């Protein structure tokens, strides 16, 4: 037996199939589980997320179509993995349901036509990914994998070796389909999404993070009916190619190997691989169907196209203004395309914002605009934002703004989701913030001079808000009409002069975070805690002397109760003006800007929010 293993020259195809049967099936099992996990995670997230997620990500039919379809495909993949573990007799019962599809896709002509269509869809998806920021490595890797698939896979159909032609070509095709349908996204996106969703949602407060990840997620998830069809096609064909290969490998009888020679498997596999790679006259071009030649030329042409686009992206260096934090390199477009533009002034001299925001200078793909330390006594001219049709966020920090009118009644861009005005000289809600864009989800008016009242007239304009931030102002009470904003998920009134929490807030159906740290609240909100077990309430640095109900969802760090009893669950605070929840949230807050608090946990690096 050992002597035979030492002669690896031209081993029979059957022996090679038996040798690679187990490792190939293990890889396919892992692919099934990985794809199933990816699809189920995103499908469940779409189905069970709040409606605000659909607006922020622009997902097409999130709860009614996209989410359920992702879950269905995820279940198919998991069932495929489970079926691999079943005994042969039970597997044969499942064969007829898939046999018709398998027989159809195994026809060479049909398979090549489908692959040609799938490659076009992959190219389209790569084009869409080119609109993500250049800091993302995933779009570049995706396009490179498309090129590699075009260059490598077609040649295997010309092989004169039956193992390569019948088995290896299917295995490699299934690997490429998996990587481009789910595998790459699973590695790059899922860990971050899970961390933000279930561990620390404050990560998503960062303007840098939003620009980098949200732009990618908007391309990753279906945003139009056609995009949903494209993504479903890629997932379905990945599933089909894996099933075809798995059935073919399972039809091979496993080798009967005595335990005494199990240690020779690795050496035998190496010998088989060496034998395959040492076969001369590897490719046979004669007597091949004309369709196969056309398929080869077609794939090579697309591969050259995708690779040239990738190389052009590396070689083309767009000159963007200094303030461009994230650049975009969309295909077939020259010049600067800025995703995140940061304008920092010296605080005294006037700035020509029209010149800064010229489309000739930064393009039209602006996603986030951040202005800091600028002289804006009368506010910012909203008309400068009109060219940017996908503008997601706009932040003005540390300005001398005293009022803000909408010149000539200019409307906000419909795409605007987040609007922040932090540390200004406002004493009332300015006209520009009284009528908000239709899709706005987040509004922050923080650190103003003397805002203490929000007129009830704002109610109708603010009904779509899911996050409302009024920290570091002069409020003595939370307006009762806030409870009419039924879509609110996060409400912040920290660092004010509030003495009680309105019971009406407990009626907000979607509220999951209430931050009222550093106020004058002395009464623990027992009824609110009882009525909403999922509501996180930050009561840090308030004069609360007793805690009738212990809850992990209520933070009372720095309160009289914690200082007096040193109770379990209480954490020390760096300052009586700063909540632990405000440190490390990427938002620069002056109430935490102390050496004791590590200057707001480095949230104020470069003198502004991150």
N, C-alpha and C positions, 0 to 999 in steps of 0.2 A: 504493500500500500504506500509506504513512504517513498519507495523507488518511483512509483507512478507520479507522485506529487512533485518529484524533482525533475520531471520532464514536462514543462508547461507549454511546449511549442504550440500546436494547434489543437486546442481542446474542443470537444464537441459542443455544439450549441446548447444541447440539453444540460450538460454539466455546468456551463456558464450561467444558464438561467437558474439552476438550482443554487448555485453559489451566491448569486446576488439577490435571490428571492427575499430573504429575511431583511437585509438592510434596506432594500427598496421599499418593502412594505412598512417598515418602521418609519421611514421618512414620510410616506403617504399618510400614515396614521397621525403623525405630528401635524402635517398640513391640514388635515381634516379638523383636528382639535383647534388649531390656531385660527383658521378661517371661521369656524363656528363661534369661537370666543369673540373675535372681532365683530362679526355680524350681529351676534346677540347683544353685545355690550352697546353698540351704537343703535341697534333697533330698539332695545329697551329704554335707552336714554331718550330717544325721540318720542316714544310712546308715553313715557311717564314724566317727561320734563314739563315745566310750566310753559304757557304759550309764548312767553318772552324769548325763549330759546329759539323758537321758529323765526321770530322777527330778527334777532341778532345774527343768526346764521343763514337766514334766507332759505330755509329748507322747504322744498315743495311738498305739500300735503303731508306734513311731518307725522301727524297722529293717525291719519286715515289711510295712507298708502305707503309712504317711504318707510316708516317705522315697521309696520306689519310685514312688508316685503323683506326687509333686512332680517327680521326674526324668522320668517319662513325659510329663507336660504340658510340662516344659521342653524336651524333645526335639521335641515337636510344634511349639512356637513357633520353635525354631531351624530346623527343616525348612521351616516356612512362609516364613521369611526367605530360605532358600536357594532355595526354589522361585521366589520373585520374581525371582531373578537368572538363572533358566534361560530358554532360548529358548522361544517360544510352542509349538512342536511338542512339546517335552518336557513343558511344563506341561499340555498337553491330555491326556497320558497319566495325569496325577494327578487330573484333574477328576472322573472318575466316582466315585472313592472318597469325595469330599466332596459331590458334586452332590446326592445325596438329602437330606443334612442341610441343605444350602444352600437347596434348593427348599422344604423344610418350614418352615424358619425365615423364609423370605421371604414366606410367607403373612401378610397383615396381622393377621388374627385370632390366629393362632398366635403371631406375634411379640409382639403386645401382651400376651397371656396370660403368655408367658415373661418379658417385661420386668416385668410386675406381680409375678411370683414372685421374680425377681432383686432387685427393689427391697425386698421384704420381707426377704430374706436380708441385703441391705446394711444395712437398719435394725437387724436383729438383731446384726450385726457391730459397728455403731456403738454399740449398747447395751453390748456386751461391752467395747468400748474405753473406755467411760466409767468403768470400774473401774481405769483407769490413773491415775498421778499427774497432778495439774493442771499440773505443769511441762512435760509433754509437749504440744507443739503439734499433733502428728499426729492425736490423736483429734478435736480440734476441727476441723481441716481436713477430716478424713474425713467428719464429720457435715455440714459445710458443703457439700462436694462432692455428697453424697447429696441435700441440699436443692436445690442448683443443678440437678442432673440431673432432679429431679422437676418443677421449675418450667420449665425450658427445653425439654427434648427433646419433650414431647407436642405443643407448639404447632406444631412443624415439620411434623407430619403433616397439618396444615390448610393448608399453603402451596399456593398456586395455581401456583407456579413449579416446573416439573418437575425442574430441577437440585437444588433444595432438597429436594423430596419424595423423589427417588430416590437422591440421592447424599449431600447434605450431612447429612441426618438420620442416615444410616448412619455417616458419618464422626464426627459428634459423639457418637453412641451408643457407638461403639467407643472413643473417647477417655475417656468417663466409665467404661466398663467396665474399661478398662486401669488408670485411676487408682485405682479402688476395689478391684481384684483384686490388683494387684502394684505399680503405679507409685509410689504414695505410700510404701509400705514400702521400696521399692528406694532411695529417696532418704534416708529417715530412719534405716533400720536396717542395711542391708547394709554400708556403709562402716565402721560401728562394730564389727559382728560380725567382719568380715575383719581389722580392726586388732587386736582382742583375740585372735582365734584365731591369727593368723600373725605379729604384730609384737610385742605386749607383753601377755601374758596377765595381768600384774600389775594392769592396770586393773580387772579384775573382782574384785580383793580389796576394793575400796572398798564400804563399806556404802551410801553414797549412790548409787553407780553400780548396785549390785545392785537397790536398791529402784526406781530410775528405769527401768532398762532391762529387768530381768528381769520386772517386772510387765507391761511392754509385750510382751515376747517370749512370755510365757505366753498373752496374748490373741491374739498374731499367729499362732502355730502351733497346729495342731489338738490339742485336749486331750480330746475325746470323739468317739465315732463320728459323732454328729450334726454336731458342729463340723467334722469332716473333710469330711462331705458338703456342708456349706454352703460351705466354702472351695473345694472342687473344683468346685462349681457355678459360683461366681463366675469362677474361672480358665477353666473350659470355655466359658462364655458370652462371656468376653472374647476367647477364641481364635476362637469362631464368628463374632462380630460383625466382627472384623478380617478373617477369611477372606471373609465375604460382601462386605465393602466392597472388598477387594483384587481379587476376581474381577470385580466390577462395573467397577472402574476399568481393569483389564487388558483388558477386552473393548472398550475405547475405543481406536481407532487413534490413536497419537501424532501430533501436528501435524507436518506437513512444513514446517520453517522453514529458510530459507536462512541460512547463517552470517552474511551481511551485515546481517541484521536481528535477530540474537539479542539485541542490547541493548535491543530494544523489549519483551521479555517482561515485565519488571517493570511497565512502564507499562501494558501490556495487562491484566495481572492486576489492577492497581489499578482500571482502568476497569471490568472485569467485576464486581469486588466492589462498586464504587460503584453500578453498574447494579442489582445484586441488592438492595442496601439502599434504593434509591430507588424500588423498585416499589411502587405504591400498591395498596390493596386486597390486602394481602399474605396475609391469611387468608381462607379460604372455608369458612364453617360450614354452608352449605346443602348438602343432598344428600350428607351424610356418614353413614357407618354409625353406628348407635346405639352399637355397641361402642366406637367411637372416642371418642364423648362420655363414655361411662362410664370409659374409660381415662384421659382428660384429668382428669375429676373425681377419680378415684382417686389419680392421681399428684400432683395439686395438694394433696389432703388429706394425703398422706404428706409432701409437701414442707413444708407448714405445720407439721405435727407435728414433723418433724426440726428445722426452723428454730426453733420455739418452745422446744424442749428446749435447743438451743444457746444461745439468748438467755437462757433461765432460768439456764443454767450460768454465764454471764457476770455476770448481775445478782445471783444468789444468793451472798452472802458468808457462809460458815460461820465461826463463831467457834470456832477450835480453841485448845487450850492453847498456851502459849508454846513448849513443847518439840517441837511437831509440825513436823518438817522438810519433810515432803511430804504434801500433802492430796489427797484423792480426791473427785471430785464425781459419784458414780453417779446415773443417772437415777432419778427417782421416790423419792429418799431425801433427807430433810432432816437438819439437824444436822451435826456434825463427823464426818468419816470420815478418820482419819489413817493414812497408809501407813508412815511412819517416825517413831517417837516417841523423842526423846532426853531423858533425865532426868539432869541434872547437879546434884549436891549440893555442900554446902560441906565435906564430909568428916567432920563432927563430929556435927551434930544428926541425929536420926532422921527418916525420911521415910515418909509414909503412901502406900506404893506401891499399896495397894488403891484409894485415892481417885484417884491418878494414872491408874490403868489401868481406871477405871470406863468401861463401855461407853456410859453417858450422856455421858461427857466426850469420848472419842476414837472412838466407834463400834466396830464389830466387824471392820473390814477391815485391822487392823494387820498389816503385812508384816515390819517389822523393829523390834526394841526394843533400844535402846542405853542402858545405865546407866553413869555415870562418876562417880568420886570420892564414892561413897556409903559410909556405914557399914553393912557387911553381915557382921558378925563370924560369924554363924551361917548365912550364905547368904541366898538369895532364896526366897520362898514360890512354888513352881511352880504352885500352884493359881490364882494370879492370871492365868496365861496361858491357862486353860481356855476362855474365851469366844472366843479368836482362832483361828478354824479354818483360816486361811491364813497363820499366822505362819511366816515362812521363816527368820529369823535372830534370835539373841539374843546380845548381847555385854555383858559386865560388865568394866569397866576401872578400874584404880587404886582398888581397894577394900581394906578391912582384913579380908577374908574369911579365916577360919581353918579353917572346916569348912563342909560344905553337905549337909544331910540332906533327903530328900524327905518333908516333913511328911505324915503319914497315908498314906504310900506313894503320893502323888499321881503320876500318870503324866505324862510329857511330852506336849505336843501331837504328834499323828502327823505333822503337816505340817512340823515343824521340820527344816531342812536344815543349818543352820550354827549352831554354839555356840562362843562364845569366852569364856574367862576369862583376862584379861591383867593382870599386875601385882597380885597378891594376896599374902596371908600364908599360903597353903596350904603344907603340908609333906608331904602325902600326897594321893593321888587321893581326893577326897571321895565319899561314897556317891551323891550326886546325879549324878555323872559316871561311875559304874561301870555303871549300866544306862541305856542311851541310847535315844532314840526310834527307831522302826524304819527311818525314812527318812533319818536323819542322815548327811550326807556329810562335813562338815567339823567337826573338833574342834581347838580351840586351848587349850592350857594353858601360858601363857607368863609369864615373869617372876615366878614364885612364889618363896616364901621358901627352901624347901630340898627341892624334889622331885628325887629322884635315882633312884627306882625306880618301875617300873610293873608291878604284879603280873600274872602270866600269867593270872589269873582274869578279866582284862578281855577276853581274846581273843574269847570267844564274843559278848559284847555289842558289840564294836567291829568285827566282821567286815565290816560294810557301809561302813565309812569309806573315803573316797577321798582325803581330805586330813587329815594328822595333823601338828600343829605343837607342838613342845616347845622352842621357842627360849628362851634366857636362863633356864635352870634349872641344876641341879647334876649332871647326868648324867655319869658317867664312862665309860659304855658304852651303845650302842644295844641294847635288849633283843632277844635272838635270836628270840623268838616274834613279833616285828613282821613277820617274813617270812611269817607265816601269813595276814596281812591281804592277800589276793591282789587286792583291788580298789583298793589304794592307787595313786594317781597322783602325789601329792606328799607328800614326807616331809621335815620340817624339824627338825633338831637343832642349829641354829646357836647360838653363844654358850653352850657348855657346856664340859665338860672331857674330851671324848671323844678317845681316842688311836688308834682304828682303826675302819674301816668293815667290818661283818660281810659276808663274801662271800655269805651267804645272801640278802642284799637283791637281788642280781643276778637272783634267780629270780622276783622279783615281775613278773608279765607286763604290768601296766599302768603301772608306775612310769615317769614321764617327767621328774620333777624331784626331785633329792635335794640338800638344802641343809644343809651341815655346816660353814659358815664359822665362823671364830673359835673353834677348838678346839685340840687338841694332836695333830692328825693329822700324821704325818711321812712316811707312805708313800703314794705315788700309787697309786690303785686301778686298776691296769693291766687285770686280768681283767674288772672291771666295765665299764670303758670299751669293751673289745673285745666283750663279750657284748651290749651294748645301745647301738647307735650313736645312738639317738634320745634317750638319757637326758642331761639337763642336770644337771651336778654342780657345785655351788658350794663350792670349797675355799679361798675367800679367807681371808687372815690365818691360815693354818696353817703350821707349820714344815716345809713340804715343800721339800727341797733340790734334787730332780731330777725332771724330767718326761720319762719314757721315751717317751711317746706324745703327740705334739701333736694336740690336738683342739679345734675351736671350741666343742664342747659342754662343755668342762671349764674352769671359771674358777679361776685360781690367783692373782688379784690380791692384792698385799700379802704373798705367801709369801716364804720365804727364797730360793726360786728366782728370783722376779721382782726382789727387792731386790739379789741378787748379780749376776745376769747382765743385768738390764735387757732381758729378752727381748722379742721382738716378740709382740704379742698381750696383753702385760701392761698393765694400766691402773693408774694410781695410785689409792690409796684415801685418803679424807679422814681416816680414823682407823684405828689397828690393831684397834679393837673393832667396826668397822662395815664390812659388805660393800656394794659398789656395788648389789647386787641388793636391798638393804633400803632404799635411798633412793628415794623417789618411788613406793612401793607402797601408799600410803594407810594404812599401819599404823604407829601410833606406837610406836617402839622406843627405849627409853632408852639402849641401847648406841650409838645413832647420834645421840642428842640432844646434839650439840656444836655450837658456833659454826662449827668447821671443816667440819662436815657440813651446814651451813645448817639446823641443828636438824631433822635427819632429812628434809631436803628438803621442809620445811613439812608433813610428814605428821602432825605433832603440833599443828597449828593449833587454837587454843582449848583446848589441853591434852588432846586425845584423838585417837583414830584418826578417819579421815575416812569 
